């Protein structure tokens, strides 16, 4: 494949929708396991920490669902802020990423 053809593909096309779905499923399963462990074995006196941890995990689970919806809609791998492709390397590391690194730094 020529460099021009590689650049013309979207990150989702380079990664592959099936691979992206596998990565998202793996992330979801890992977060659900964390949630189960936290909720099942909470030592006394850690309520504030556990509430914070479970909230963070639930946010990631929601982001994973949104990424799956983007896959279904054909917009997976497109930055939600600037509409440029999210680098495939970023999606390999963080498959539910909504934004490219530059835009993520601006949105926090």
C-alpha positions in Angstrom: 0.0 0.0 0.0 1.3 3.4 -0.9 1.8 6.1 1.8 -0.9 8.2 0.1 -3.4 5.3 0.3 -2.5 4.7 3.9 -3.2 8.4 4.7 -6.5 8.3 2.9 -7.8 5.6 5.2 -9.5 6.6 8.4 -8.0 5.3 11.7 -11.0 3.0 12.0 -10.3 1.5 8.6 -6.6 1.0 9.4 -7.5 -0.7 12.7 -10.5 -2.5 11.4 -14.0 -2.3 12.9 -13.8 -5.9 14.2 -10.5 -5.1 15.9 -11.9 -1.9 17.4 -15.0 -3.8 18.7 -12.7 -6.4 20.3 -10.6 -3.7 21.9 -13.8 -2.0 23.2 -15.2 -5.3 24.5 -11.9 -6.0 26.3 -11.9 -2.5 27.9 -15.6 -3.0 28.9 -14.9 -6.4 30.5 -11.9 -5.0 32.4 -13.9 -2.1 33.8 -16.8 -4.4 34.7 -14.4 -6.7 36.6 -12.9 -3.7 38.4 -16.4 -2.5 39.3 -17.4 -6.0 40.6 -14.2 -6.2 42.7 -14.7 -2.8 44.2 -18.4 -3.3 45.0 -17.9 -6.8 46.3 -14.9 -6.3 48.7 -15.1 -2.8 50.1 -13.4 -2.4 53.4 -15.2 -0.3 56.0 -14.4 3.5 56.0 -13.6 3.8 52.3 -16.9 5.0 51.0 -15.7 8.3 49.5 -12.8 6.6 47.7 -15.1 3.8 46.4 -17.7 6.3 45.3 -15.1 8.2 43.3 -13.6 5.0 41.8 -17.0 3.6 40.8 -18.0 6.9 39.3 -14.8 7.0 37.2 -15.3 3.4 36.0 -18.9 4.1 35.1 -17.8 7.2 33.1 -15.4 5.0 31.1 -18.1 2.4 30.5 -20.3 5.2 29.1 -17.4 6.3 26.9 -17.1 2.8 25.6 -20.8 2.7 24.7 -20.4 6.0 22.9 -17.4 4.6 21.0 -19.5 1.6 19.9 -22.2 3.9 18.7 -19.6 5.9 16.7 -18.5 2.6 15.1 -22.2 1.9 14.2 -22.6 5.4 12.8 -19.4 5.3 10.8 -17.8 8.2 12.8 -15.4 6.2 14.9 -11.9 7.5 14.6 -12.9 11.1 13.8 -12.2 13.7 16.4 -15.4 15.1 18.0 -13.9 18.5 18.2 -11.9 19.2 15.0 -13.3 16.4 12.8 -9.8 15.3 11.8 -8.8 11.6 12.1 -7.8 10.4 15.5 -4.4 8.7 15.0 -4.7 4.9 14.9 -2.0 4.6 17.5 -4.1 6.6 20.0 -7.1 4.4 19.2 -5.0 1.3 19.8 -4.1 2.5 23.3 -7.4 4.2 24.1 -10.0 2.6 21.8 -12.8 4.8 23.2 -11.0 8.1 22.6 -13.3 10.8 21.3 -10.7 13.4 20.4 -7.2 13.6 19.0 -4.5 14.4 21.6 -4.4 18.1 20.7 -8.1 18.6 21.1 -8.2 16.5 24.3 -5.6 18.8 25.9 -7.9 21.7 25.2 -11.1 20.0 26.5 -9.5 18.5 29.5 
